[in-house]
Amino acid sequence: MQTQNPFLDEFSKLTNAALGLAQAAGEEAKTAFRAQTDKLAAELDLVRRDEFDALKAELQALREEVDSLKAKKAPRAKA
């Protein structure tokens, strides 16, 4: 936006530059924080949520399979 006042033009440019710099610094801090938390999770032998959910679903399927096999075996044991 152009105005008649060069001071306001310069102030606007500086403000936009400062906001861009602040946003870039925020993204850099976010990236660094994520890297540190990933490192900590690896050191503590923690798992990510998606890995946990995948194993939980696999475990549930195995439990259902075991229950199914037990149900098939039960009538034979009575005979």
PDB file of N, CA, C and O in Angstrom:
ATOM      1  N   MET A   1       0.840  -1.171   0.000  1.00  0.00           N
ATOM      2  CA  MET A   1       0.000   0.000   0.000  1.00  0.00           C
ATOM      3  C   MET A   1       0.887   1.235   0.000  1.00  0.00           C
ATOM      4  O   MET A   1       1.724   1.386   0.890  1.00  0.00           O
ATOM      5  N   GLN A   2       0.729   2.096  -0.946  1.00  0.00           N
ATOM      6  CA  GLN A   2       1.500   3.328  -1.044  1.00  0.00           C
ATOM      7  C   GLN A   2       0.761   4.475  -0.367  1.00  0.00           C
ATOM      8  O   GLN A   2      -0.451   4.634  -0.520  1.00  0.00           O
ATOM      9  N   THR A   3       1.506   5.257   0.372  1.00  0.00           N
ATOM     10  CA  THR A   3       0.927   6.444   0.992  1.00  0.00           C
ATOM     11  C   THR A   3       1.736   7.643   0.549  1.00  0.00           C
ATOM     12  O   THR A   3       2.754   7.499  -0.128  1.00  0.00           O
ATOM     13  N   GLN A   4       1.293   8.804   0.924  1.00  0.00           N
ATOM     14  CA  GLN A   4       2.010  10.033   0.581  1.00  0.00           C
ATOM     15  C   GLN A   4       3.184  10.277   1.531  1.00  0.00           C
ATOM     16  O   GLN A   4       4.067  11.081   1.231  1.00  0.00           O
ATOM     17  N   ASN A   5       3.197   9.607   2.642  1.00  0.00           N
ATOM     18  CA  ASN A   5       4.209   9.841   3.663  1.00  0.00           C
ATOM     19  C   ASN A   5       5.319   8.788   3.564  1.00  0.00           C
ATOM     20  O   ASN A   5       5.061   7.608   3.800  1.00  0.00           O
ATOM     21  N   PRO A   6       6.551   9.192   3.218  1.00  0.00           N
ATOM     22  CA  PRO A   6       7.639   8.214   3.095  1.00  0.00           C
ATOM     23  C   PRO A   6       7.976   7.538   4.430  1.00  0.00           C
ATOM     24  O   PRO A   6       8.420   6.390   4.448  1.00  0.00           O
ATOM     25  N   PHE A   7       7.768   8.239   5.533  1.00  0.00           N
ATOM     26  CA  PHE A   7       8.011   7.637   6.838  1.00  0.00           C
ATOM     27  C   PHE A   7       7.104   6.435   7.051  1.00  0.00           C
ATOM     28  O   PHE A   7       7.556   5.386   7.511  1.00  0.00           O
ATOM     29  N   LEU A   8       5.822   6.584   6.717  1.00  0.00           N
ATOM     30  CA  LEU A   8       4.880   5.486   6.874  1.00  0.00           C
ATOM     31  C   LEU A   8       5.203   4.338   5.919  1.00  0.00           C
ATOM     32  O   LEU A   8       5.041   3.170   6.271  1.00  0.00           O
ATOM     33  N   ASP A   9       5.659   4.673   4.716  1.00  0.00           N
ATOM     34  CA  ASP A   9       6.065   3.630   3.773  1.00  0.00           C
ATOM     35  C   ASP A   9       7.224   2.809   4.332  1.00  0.00           C
ATOM     36  O   ASP A   9       7.193   1.579   4.293  1.00  0.00           O
ATOM     37  N   GLU A  10       8.231   3.480   4.845  1.00  0.00           N
ATOM     38  CA  GLU A  10       9.388   2.788   5.413  1.00  0.00           C
ATOM     39  C   GLU A  10       8.991   1.987   6.654  1.00  0.00           C
ATOM     40  O   GLU A  10       9.448   0.862   6.851  1.00  0.00           O
ATOM     41  N   PHE A  11       8.143   2.577   7.479  1.00  0.00           N
ATOM     42  CA  PHE A  11       7.682   1.878   8.669  1.00  0.00           C
ATOM     43  C   PHE A  11       6.918   0.610   8.287  1.00  0.00           C
ATOM     44  O   PHE A  11       7.074  -0.431   8.925  1.00  0.00           O
ATOM     45  N   SER A  12       6.101   0.703   7.255  1.00  0.00           N
ATOM     46  CA  SER A  12       5.349  -0.447   6.783  1.00  0.00           C
ATOM     47  C   SER A  12       6.286  -1.539   6.266  1.00  0.00           C
ATOM     48  O   SER A  12       6.079  -2.719   6.547  1.00  0.00           O
ATOM     49  N   LYS A  13       7.304  -1.150   5.519  1.00  0.00           N
ATOM     50  CA  LYS A  13       8.267  -2.121   5.002  1.00  0.00           C
ATOM     51  C   LYS A  13       9.028  -2.803   6.141  1.00  0.00           C
ATOM     52  O   LYS A  13       9.221  -4.018   6.126  1.00  0.00           O
ATOM     53  N   LEU A  14       9.453  -2.017   7.120  1.00  0.00           N
ATOM     54  CA  LEU A  14      10.178  -2.576   8.248  1.00  0.00           C
ATOM     55  C   LEU A  14       9.293  -3.513   9.064  1.00  0.00           C
ATOM     56  O   LEU A  14       9.747  -4.561   9.523  1.00  0.00           O
ATOM     57  N   THR A  15       8.042  -3.135   9.241  1.00  0.00           N
ATOM     58  CA  THR A  15       7.112  -3.974   9.986  1.00  0.00           C
ATOM     59  C   THR A  15       6.901  -5.299   9.276  1.00  0.00           C
ATOM     60  O   THR A  15       6.907  -6.355   9.908  1.00  0.00           O
ATOM     61  N   ASN A  16       6.713  -5.248   7.962  1.00  0.00           N
ATOM     62  CA  ASN A  16       6.538  -6.489   7.191  1.00  0.00           C
ATOM     63  C   ASN A  16       7.789  -7.362   7.254  1.00  0.00           C
ATOM     64  O   ASN A  16       7.689  -8.583   7.367  1.00  0.00           O
ATOM     65  N   ALA A  17       8.948  -6.747   7.183  1.00  0.00           N
ATOM     66  CA  ALA A  17      10.194  -7.505   7.268  1.00  0.00           C
ATOM     67  C   ALA A  17      10.341  -8.138   8.653  1.00  0.00           C
ATOM     68  O   ALA A  17      10.766  -9.287   8.774  1.00  0.00           O
ATOM     69  N   ALA A  18       9.991  -7.391   9.683  1.00  0.00           N
ATOM     70  CA  ALA A  18      10.096  -7.918  11.050  1.00  0.00           C
ATOM     71  C   ALA A  18       9.133  -9.078  11.255  1.00  0.00           C
ATOM     72  O   ALA A  18       9.481 -10.068  11.899  1.00  0.00           O
ATOM     73  N   LEU A  19       7.940  -8.966  10.718  1.00  0.00           N
ATOM     74  CA  LEU A  19       6.973 -10.055  10.842  1.00  0.00           C
ATOM     75  C   LEU A  19       7.466 -11.305  10.114  1.00  0.00           C
ATOM     76  O   LEU A  19       7.326 -12.417  10.623  1.00  0.00           O
ATOM     77  N   GLY A  20       8.035 -11.124   8.937  1.00  0.00           N
ATOM     78  CA  GLY A  20       8.589 -12.254   8.198  1.00  0.00           C
ATOM     79  C   GLY A  20       9.727 -12.914   8.949  1.00  0.00           C
ATOM     80  O   GLY A  20       9.831 -14.140   8.987  1.00  0.00           O
ATOM     81  N   LEU A  21      10.582 -12.093   9.549  1.00  0.00           N
ATOM     82  CA  LEU A  21      11.699 -12.619  10.330  1.00  0.00           C
ATOM     83  C   LEU A  21      11.193 -13.360  11.564  1.00  0.00           C
ATOM     84  O   LEU A  21      11.707 -14.427  11.902  1.00  0.00           O
ATOM     85  N   ALA A  22      10.199 -12.805  12.232  1.00  0.00           N
ATOM     86  CA  ALA A  22       9.633 -13.454  13.417  1.00  0.00           C
ATOM     87  C   ALA A  22       8.990 -14.790  13.047  1.00  0.00           C
ATOM     88  O   ALA A  22       9.121 -15.770  13.779  1.00  0.00           O
ATOM     89  N   GLN A  23       8.304 -14.824  11.920  1.00  0.00           N
ATOM     90  CA  GLN A  23       7.674 -16.068  11.482  1.00  0.00           C
ATOM     91  C   GLN A  23       8.734 -17.124  11.158  1.00  0.00           C
ATOM     92  O   GLN A  23       8.575 -18.293  11.508  1.00  0.00           O
ATOM     93  N   ALA A  24       9.799 -16.716  10.501  1.00  0.00           N
ATOM     94  CA  ALA A  24      10.879 -17.652  10.180  1.00  0.00           C
ATOM     95  C   ALA A  24      11.543 -18.157  11.451  1.00  0.00           C
ATOM     96  O   ALA A  24      11.873 -19.339  11.548  1.00  0.00           O
ATOM     97  N   ALA A  25      11.742 -17.283  12.421  1.00  0.00           N
ATOM     98  CA  ALA A  25      12.343 -17.690  13.686  1.00  0.00           C
ATOM     99  C   ALA A  25      11.425 -18.658  14.426  1.00  0.00           C
ATOM    100  O   ALA A  25      11.889 -19.614  15.047  1.00  0.00           O
ATOM    101  N   GLY A  26      10.137 -18.406  14.354  1.00  0.00           N
ATOM    102  CA  GLY A  26       9.175 -19.311  14.984  1.00  0.00           C
ATOM    103  C   GLY A  26       9.213 -20.695  14.357  1.00  0.00           C
ATOM    104  O   GLY A  26       9.176 -21.700  15.067  1.00  0.00           O
ATOM    105  N   GLU A  27       9.286 -20.756  13.052  1.00  0.00           N
ATOM    106  CA  GLU A  27       9.374 -22.041  12.361  1.00  0.00           C
ATOM    107  C   GLU A  27      10.672 -22.763  12.719  1.00  0.00           C
ATOM    108  O   GLU A  27      10.682 -23.980  12.904  1.00  0.00           O
ATOM    109  N   GLU A  28      11.755 -22.015  12.814  1.00  0.00           N
ATOM    110  CA  GLU A  28      13.047 -22.607  13.180  1.00  0.00           C
ATOM    111  C   GLU A  28      12.986 -23.159  14.602  1.00  0.00           C
ATOM    112  O   GLU A  28      13.493 -24.249  14.865  1.00  0.00           O
ATOM    113  N   ALA A  29      12.378 -22.423  15.506  1.00  0.00           N
ATOM    114  CA  ALA A  29      12.249 -22.886  16.888  1.00  0.00           C
ATOM    115  C   ALA A  29      11.373 -24.135  16.950  1.00  0.00           C
ATOM    116  O   ALA A  29      11.661 -25.067  17.701  1.00  0.00           O
ATOM    117  N   LYS A  30      10.318 -24.145  16.167  1.00  0.00           N
ATOM    118  CA  LYS A  30       9.431 -25.308  16.131  1.00  0.00           C
ATOM    119  C   LYS A  30      10.174 -26.546  15.629  1.00  0.00           C
ATOM    120  O   LYS A  30      10.020 -27.635  16.180  1.00  0.00           O
ATOM    121  N   THR A  31      10.968 -26.374  14.595  1.00  0.00           N
ATOM    122  CA  THR A  31      11.754 -27.473  14.040  1.00  0.00           C
ATOM    123  C   THR A  31      12.781 -27.983  15.051  1.00  0.00           C
ATOM    124  O   THR A  31      12.961 -29.191  15.205  1.00  0.00           O
ATOM    125  N   ALA A  32      13.446 -27.066  15.732  1.00  0.00           N
ATOM    126  CA  ALA A  32      14.441 -27.457  16.728  1.00  0.00           C
ATOM    127  C   ALA A  32      13.783 -28.186  17.895  1.00  0.00           C
ATOM    128  O   ALA A  32      14.317 -29.179  18.389  1.00  0.00           O
ATOM    129  N   PHE A  33      12.635 -27.699  18.333  1.00  0.00           N
ATOM    130  CA  PHE A  33      11.917 -28.345  19.436  1.00  0.00           C
ATOM    131  C   PHE A  33      11.479 -29.747  19.041  1.00  0.00           C
ATOM    132  O   PHE A  33      11.592 -30.681  19.834  1.00  0.00           O
ATOM    133  N   ARG A  34      10.980 -29.897  17.820  1.00  0.00           N
ATOM    134  CA  ARG A  34      10.546 -31.214  17.354  1.00  0.00           C
ATOM    135  C   ARG A  34      11.741 -32.171  17.288  1.00  0.00           C
ATOM    136  O   ARG A  34      11.616 -33.341  17.648  1.00  0.00           O
ATOM    137  N   ALA A  35      12.881 -31.688  16.837  1.00  0.00           N
ATOM    138  CA  ALA A  35      14.072 -32.541  16.765  1.00  0.00           C
ATOM    139  C   ALA A  35      14.500 -32.983  18.161  1.00  0.00           C
ATOM    140  O   ALA A  35      14.872 -34.138  18.366  1.00  0.00           O
ATOM    141  N   GLN A  36      14.444 -32.065  19.111  1.00  0.00           N
ATOM    142  CA  GLN A  36      14.823 -32.420  20.485  1.00  0.00           C
ATOM    143  C   GLN A  36      13.852 -33.425  21.088  1.00  0.00           C
ATOM    144  O   GLN A  36      14.275 -34.358  21.771  1.00  0.00           O
ATOM    145  N   THR A  37      12.552 -33.247  20.846  1.00  0.00           N
ATOM    146  CA  THR A  37      11.581 -34.189  21.408  1.00  0.00           C
ATOM    147  C   THR A  37      11.710 -35.560  20.751  1.00  0.00           C
ATOM    148  O   THR A  37      11.544 -36.583  21.416  1.00  0.00           O
ATOM    149  N   ASP A  38      12.003 -35.589  19.454  1.00  0.00           N
ATOM    150  CA  ASP A  38      12.219 -36.872  18.779  1.00  0.00           C
ATOM    151  C   ASP A  38      13.449 -37.579  19.362  1.00  0.00           C
ATOM    152  O   ASP A  38      13.444 -38.793  19.563  1.00  0.00           O
ATOM    153  N   LYS A  39      14.497 -36.798  19.629  1.00  0.00           N
ATOM    154  CA  LYS A  39      15.718 -37.367  20.212  1.00  0.00           C
ATOM    155  C   LYS A  39      15.417 -37.910  21.608  1.00  0.00           C
ATOM    156  O   LYS A  39      15.864 -39.002  21.958  1.00  0.00           O
ATOM    157  N   LEU A  40      14.670 -37.159  22.397  1.00  0.00           N
ATOM    158  CA  LEU A  40      14.318 -37.601  23.744  1.00  0.00           C
ATOM    159  C   LEU A  40      13.462 -38.866  23.698  1.00  0.00           C
ATOM    160  O   LEU A  40      13.669 -39.793  24.480  1.00  0.00           O
ATOM    161  N   ALA A  41      12.509 -38.894  22.786  1.00  0.00           N
ATOM    162  CA  ALA A  41      11.658 -40.076  22.654  1.00  0.00           C
ATOM    163  C   ALA A  41      12.485 -41.300  22.267  1.00  0.00           C
ATOM    164  O   ALA A  41      12.223 -42.404  22.744  1.00  0.00           O
ATOM    165  N   ALA A  42      13.468 -41.110  21.414  1.00  0.00           N
ATOM    166  CA  ALA A  42      14.329 -42.225  21.012  1.00  0.00           C
ATOM    167  C   ALA A  42      15.185 -42.698  22.189  1.00  0.00           C
ATOM    168  O   ALA A  42      15.384 -43.899  22.374  1.00  0.00           O
ATOM    169  N   GLU A  43      15.687 -41.754  22.979  1.00  0.00           N
ATOM    170  CA  GLU A  43      16.512 -42.124  24.129  1.00  0.00           C
ATOM    171  C   GLU A  43      15.698 -42.847  25.192  1.00  0.00           C
ATOM    172  O   GLU A  43      16.205 -43.753  25.853  1.00  0.00           O
ATOM    173  N   LEU A  44      14.440 -42.454  25.360  1.00  0.00           N
ATOM    174  CA  LEU A  44      13.585 -43.073  26.370  1.00  0.00           C
ATOM    175  C   LEU A  44      12.881 -44.315  25.845  1.00  0.00           C
ATOM    176  O   LEU A  44      12.115 -44.954  26.566  1.00  0.00           O
ATOM    177  N   ASP A  45      13.143 -44.655  24.585  1.00  0.00           N
ATOM    178  CA  ASP A  45      12.538 -45.812  23.940  1.00  0.00           C
ATOM    179  C   ASP A  45      11.016 -45.694  23.896  1.00  0.00           C
ATOM    180  O   ASP A  45      10.297 -46.667  24.121  1.00  0.00           O
ATOM    181  N   LEU A  46      10.542 -44.490  23.604  1.00  0.00           N
ATOM    182  CA  LEU A  46       9.110 -44.247  23.451  1.00  0.00           C
ATOM    183  C   LEU A  46       8.700 -44.506  22.012  1.00  0.00           C
ATOM    184  O   LEU A  46       9.538 -44.512  21.110  1.00  0.00           O
ATOM    185  N   VAL A  47       7.410 -44.719  21.799  1.00  0.00           N
ATOM    186  CA  VAL A  47       6.909 -44.937  20.445  1.00  0.00           C
ATOM    187  C   VAL A  47       5.989 -43.782  20.052  1.00  0.00           C
ATOM    188  O   VAL A  47       5.412 -43.103  20.901  1.00  0.00           O
ATOM    189  N   ARG A  48       5.871 -43.585  18.756  1.00  0.00           N
ATOM    190  CA  ARG A  48       4.962 -42.556  18.250  1.00  0.00           C
ATOM    191  C   ARG A  48       3.526 -43.069  18.343  1.00  0.00           C
ATOM    192  O   ARG A  48       3.283 -44.272  18.442  1.00  0.00           O
ATOM    193  N   ARG A  49       2.598 -42.142  18.311  1.00  0.00           N
ATOM    194  CA  ARG A  49       1.189 -42.495  18.445  1.00  0.00           C
ATOM    195  C   ARG A  49       0.736 -43.395  17.299  1.00  0.00           C
ATOM    196  O   ARG A  49      -0.001 -44.354  17.530  1.00  0.00           O
ATOM    197  N   ASP A  50       1.163 -43.106  16.064  1.00  0.00           N
ATOM    198  CA  ASP A  50       0.736 -43.929  14.934  1.00  0.00           C
ATOM    199  C   ASP A  50       1.275 -45.362  15.056  1.00  0.00           C
ATOM    200  O   ASP A  50       0.587 -46.315  14.692  1.00  0.00           O
ATOM    201  N   GLU A  51       2.498 -45.512  15.563  1.00  0.00           N
ATOM    202  CA  GLU A  51       3.044 -46.852  15.773  1.00  0.00           C
ATOM    203  C   GLU A  51       2.258 -47.580  16.858  1.00  0.00           C
ATOM    204  O   GLU A  51       1.967 -48.769  16.732  1.00  0.00           O
ATOM    205  N   PHE A  52       1.919 -46.864  17.915  1.00  0.00           N
ATOM    206  CA  PHE A  52       1.142 -47.456  19.001  1.00  0.00           C
ATOM    207  C   PHE A  52      -0.221 -47.914  18.505  1.00  0.00           C
ATOM    208  O   PHE A  52      -0.663 -49.019  18.819  1.00  0.00           O
ATOM    209  N   ASP A  53      -0.887 -47.062  17.728  1.00  0.00           N
ATOM    210  CA  ASP A  53      -2.208 -47.417  17.216  1.00  0.00           C
ATOM    211  C   ASP A  53      -2.143 -48.622  16.286  1.00  0.00           C
ATOM    212  O   ASP A  53      -3.034 -49.471  16.307  1.00  0.00           O
ATOM    213  N   ALA A  54      -1.091 -48.705  15.468  1.00  0.00           N
ATOM    214  CA  ALA A  54      -0.937 -49.837  14.559  1.00  0.00           C
ATOM    215  C   ALA A  54      -0.738 -51.133  15.349  1.00  0.00           C
ATOM    216  O   ALA A  54      -1.340 -52.157  15.025  1.00  0.00           O
ATOM    217  N   LEU A  55       0.097 -51.089  16.374  1.00  0.00           N
ATOM    218  CA  LEU A  55       0.314 -52.287  17.199  1.00  0.00           C
ATOM    219  C   LEU A  55      -0.933 -52.658  17.987  1.00  0.00           C
ATOM    220  O   LEU A  55      -1.219 -53.838  18.193  1.00  0.00           O
ATOM    221  N   LYS A  56      -1.664 -51.659  18.421  1.00  0.00           N
ATOM    222  CA  LYS A  56      -2.901 -51.921  19.160  1.00  0.00           C
ATOM    223  C   LYS A  56      -3.921 -52.635  18.261  1.00  0.00           C
ATOM    224  O   LYS A  56      -4.577 -53.582  18.694  1.00  0.00           O
ATOM    225  N   ALA A  57      -4.047 -52.181  17.021  1.00  0.00           N
ATOM    226  CA  ALA A  57      -4.964 -52.820  16.078  1.00  0.00           C
ATOM    227  C   ALA A  57      -4.515 -54.246  15.767  1.00  0.00           C
ATOM    228  O   ALA A  57      -5.342 -55.152  15.669  1.00  0.00           O
ATOM    229  N   GLU A  58      -3.210 -54.444  15.612  1.00  0.00           N
ATOM    230  CA  GLU A  58      -2.679 -55.778  15.333  1.00  0.00           C
ATOM    231  C   GLU A  58      -2.925 -56.711  16.512  1.00  0.00           C
ATOM    232  O   GLU A  58      -3.288 -57.872  16.326  1.00  0.00           O
ATOM    233  N   LEU A  59      -2.730 -56.207  17.714  1.00  0.00           N
ATOM    234  CA  LEU A  59      -2.983 -57.004  18.910  1.00  0.00           C
ATOM    235  C   LEU A  59      -4.453 -57.380  19.025  1.00  0.00           C
ATOM    236  O   LEU A  59      -4.777 -58.509  19.397  1.00  0.00           O
ATOM    237  N   GLN A  60      -5.337 -56.456  18.713  1.00  0.00           N
ATOM    238  CA  GLN A  60      -6.767 -56.742  18.765  1.00  0.00           C
ATOM    239  C   GLN A  60      -7.138 -57.831  17.761  1.00  0.00           C
ATOM    240  O   GLN A  60      -7.931 -58.720  18.070  1.00  0.00           O
ATOM    241  N   ALA A  61      -6.566 -57.763  16.566  1.00  0.00           N
ATOM    242  CA  ALA A  61      -6.832 -58.789  15.556  1.00  0.00           C
ATOM    243  C   ALA A  61      -6.323 -60.153  16.022  1.00  0.00           C
ATOM    244  O   ALA A  61      -6.987 -61.169  15.818  1.00  0.00           O
ATOM    245  N   LEU A  62      -5.155 -60.173  16.642  1.00  0.00           N
ATOM    246  CA  LEU A  62      -4.612 -61.443  17.153  1.00  0.00           C
ATOM    247  C   LEU A  62      -5.469 -62.003  18.285  1.00  0.00           C
ATOM    248  O   LEU A  62      -5.680 -63.213  18.365  1.00  0.00           O
ATOM    249  N   ARG A  63      -5.959 -61.129  19.155  1.00  0.00           N
ATOM    250  CA  ARG A  63      -6.840 -61.596  20.228  1.00  0.00           C
ATOM    251  C   ARG A  63      -8.118 -62.216  19.665  1.00  0.00           C
ATOM    252  O   ARG A  63      -8.588 -63.245  20.149  1.00  0.00           O
ATOM    253  N   GLU A  64      -8.674 -61.571  18.632  1.00  0.00           N
ATOM    254  CA  GLU A  64      -9.876 -62.110  18.005  1.00  0.00           C
ATOM    255  C   GLU A  64      -9.589 -63.462  17.362  1.00  0.00           C
ATOM    256  O   GLU A  64     -10.422 -64.367  17.411  1.00  0.00           O
ATOM    257  N   GLU A  65      -8.419 -63.597  16.763  1.00  0.00           N
ATOM    258  CA  GLU A  65      -8.044 -64.872  16.145  1.00  0.00           C
ATOM    259  C   GLU A  65      -7.884 -65.964  17.202  1.00  0.00           C
ATOM    260  O   GLU A  65      -8.323 -67.097  17.005  1.00  0.00           O
ATOM    261  N   VAL A  66      -7.255 -65.615  18.321  1.00  0.00           N
ATOM    262  CA  VAL A  66      -7.088 -66.583  19.413  1.00  0.00           C
ATOM    263  C   VAL A  66      -8.452 -66.997  19.958  1.00  0.00           C
ATOM    264  O   VAL A  66      -8.695 -68.182  20.183  1.00  0.00           O
ATOM    265  N   ASP A  67      -9.334 -66.037  20.169  1.00  0.00           N
ATOM    266  CA  ASP A  67     -10.686 -66.352  20.651  1.00  0.00           C
ATOM    267  C   ASP A  67     -11.416 -67.263  19.674  1.00  0.00           C
ATOM    268  O   ASP A  67     -12.118 -68.189  20.080  1.00  0.00           O
ATOM    269  N   SER A  68     -11.244 -66.992  18.381  1.00  0.00           N
ATOM    270  CA  SER A  68     -11.878 -67.806  17.350  1.00  0.00           C
ATOM    271  C   SER A  68     -11.334 -69.237  17.388  1.00  0.00           C
ATOM    272  O   SER A  68     -12.096 -70.198  17.284  1.00  0.00           O
ATOM    273  N   LEU A  69     -10.033 -69.371  17.536  1.00  0.00           N
ATOM    274  CA  LEU A  69      -9.426 -70.701  17.599  1.00  0.00           C
ATOM    275  C   LEU A  69      -9.849 -71.440  18.870  1.00  0.00           C
ATOM    276  O   LEU A  69     -10.069 -72.651  18.841  1.00  0.00           O
ATOM    277  N   LYS A  70      -9.963 -70.717  19.979  1.00  0.00           N
ATOM    278  CA  LYS A  70     -10.431 -71.344  21.216  1.00  0.00           C
ATOM    279  C   LYS A  70     -11.871 -71.821  21.071  1.00  0.00           C
ATOM    280  O   LYS A  70     -12.225 -72.890  21.568  1.00  0.00           O
ATOM    281  N   ALA A  71     -12.696 -71.039  20.397  1.00  0.00           N
ATOM    282  CA  ALA A  71     -14.094 -71.415  20.195  1.00  0.00           C
ATOM    283  C   ALA A  71     -14.198 -72.663  19.316  1.00  0.00           C
ATOM    284  O   ALA A  71     -15.068 -73.506  19.533  1.00  0.00           O
ATOM    285  N   LYS A  72     -13.319 -72.780  18.334  1.00  0.00           N
ATOM    286  CA  LYS A  72     -13.330 -73.969  17.471  1.00  0.00           C
ATOM    287  C   LYS A  72     -12.829 -75.202  18.225  1.00  0.00           C
ATOM    288  O   LYS A  72     -13.303 -76.313  17.990  1.00  0.00           O
ATOM    289  N   LYS A  73     -11.875 -75.001  19.125  1.00  0.00           N
ATOM    290  CA  LYS A  73     -11.274 -76.104  19.849  1.00  0.00           C
ATOM    291  C   LYS A  73     -12.198 -76.611  20.974  1.00  0.00           C
ATOM    292  O   LYS A  73     -12.194 -77.802  21.287  1.00  0.00           O
ATOM    293  N   ALA A  74     -12.969 -75.731  21.565  1.00  0.00           N
ATOM    294  CA  ALA A  74     -13.811 -76.076  22.707  1.00  0.00           C
ATOM    295  C   ALA A  74     -14.768 -77.224  22.424  1.00  0.00           C
ATOM    296  O   ALA A  74     -14.843 -78.135  23.248  1.00  0.00           O
ATOM    297  N   PRO A  75     -15.509 -77.246  21.313  1.00  0.00           N
ATOM    298  CA  PRO A  75     -16.412 -78.395  21.059  1.00  0.00           C
ATOM    299  C   PRO A  75     -15.665 -79.716  20.917  1.00  0.00           C
ATOM    300  O   PRO A  75     -16.191 -80.755  21.316  1.00  0.00           O
ATOM    301  N   ARG A  76     -14.476 -79.708  20.371  1.00  0.00           N
ATOM    302  CA  ARG A  76     -13.686 -80.929  20.217  1.00  0.00           C
ATOM    303  C   ARG A  76     -13.277 -81.472  21.574  1.00  0.00           C
ATOM    304  O   ARG A  76     -13.264 -82.686  21.781  1.00  0.00           O
ATOM    305  N   ALA A  77     -12.944 -80.585  22.495  1.00  0.00           N
ATOM    306  CA  ALA A  77     -12.499 -81.015  23.810  1.00  0.00           C
ATOM    307  C   ALA A  77     -13.625 -81.703  24.563  1.00  0.00           C
ATOM    308  O   ALA A  77     -13.362 -82.612  25.350  1.00  0.00           O
ATOM    309  N   LYS A  78     -14.868 -81.299  24.347  1.00  0.00           N
ATOM    310  CA  LYS A  78     -16.014 -81.886  25.032  1.00  0.00           C
ATOM    311  C   LYS A  78     -16.353 -83.263  24.475  1.00  0.00           C
ATOM    312  O   LYS A  78     -16.913 -84.097  25.186  1.00  0.00           O
ATOM    313  N   ALA A  79     -16.023 -83.507  23.225  1.00  0.00           N
ATOM    314  CA  ALA A  79     -16.384 -84.759  22.559  1.00  0.00           C
ATOM    315  C   ALA A  79     -15.549 -85.925  22.964  1.00  0.00           C
ATOM    316  O   ALA A  79     -15.757 -87.034  22.472  1.00  0.00           O
TER     317      ALA A  79
END
